[in-house]
Amino acid sequence: MNDKIIRLALLGKDVSASRSKQIHQFILDELGYVCEYELLSVNREDLDFAMRRLMGDFDGFNVTVPYKRDVMAYLNEIKDDAFTYGSVNTVVTQTGVGYNTDGVGFMLMLQDNGVSVIDKKVLILGGGGAGRSCAAALKTAGAKVYIYQRNKEKLTEVCAELGVSSIENPEMGGFDILINGTGVGMRDTVGQSPVTKAAFKGAKIAIDLIYRPKETEFLRLAKERNLHTINGDAMLFYQAYYSDCIYLARQADETQARALYQKYLTKYED
């Protein structure tokens, strides 16, 4: 890696609308680096070729749906939260090591919103990479975590691996916090919600990990129930910041992360 130039990419099935390039280039510019960032949309049958290119031509890369678990088979080592969560969103190519910054980014977003999760009943919709990361982070923080996923086999597997509970019907209500970790509400499902308004009965907070659109149908329904709503914009920024610190082998700092996020919002907020 050039001392002041870092070449990165984002790997996913469809990342054409992602803000990752804008965010990473902003952060790294603020830290004194030039970032060349490529958005790489890849079909599953082309994953082998894409991974060879990523490992050979880039200093590091980020991973989004649906490949956060698939990339693990190509790496030399899975470290820290990535090992705990069974999900990778950050790869350093020189060492072939995978990391996960979703959980720490998610928890910092909760702190910014004054959300305490200790002893709270939290329902996560979706057990994919982001959902797994949030579930593990919440459990560590003292929450009572439940996951719903339509694929029963995957649901059983995820809950057993993370040591959290499963539910069969997300519409029953009775949770303090609901989190949408599915992709329902973005791209071709804009205007749809993974649950109806009944699911929010008794809840105080609704969080959608989707960051565009800002108010998904999931959050709109939650607002009708007078819940405090949070979208995933801050989490996206914070996980990118922690990833960049890994690439640069520098110590991450929450105060710096927050300051950079506020500066980013003044520049790019819609």
Secondary structure, 3 states (H helix, E strand, C coil): CCCCEEEEEEEECCCCCCCHHHHHHHHHHHCCCEEEEEEEECCHHHHHHHHHHHHHHCCEEEECCCCCCHHHHHCCEECHHHHHHCCCCEEECCCCEEECCHHHHHHHHHHHCCCCCCCCEEEEECCCHHHHHHHHHHHHCCCEEEEECCCHHHHHHHHHHHCCEECCCHHHCCCCEEEECCCCCCHHHCCCCCCCHHHHCCCCEEEECCCCCCCCHHHHHHHHCCCEEEECHHHHHHHHHHHHHHHCCCCCCHHHHHHHHHHHHHHHCC
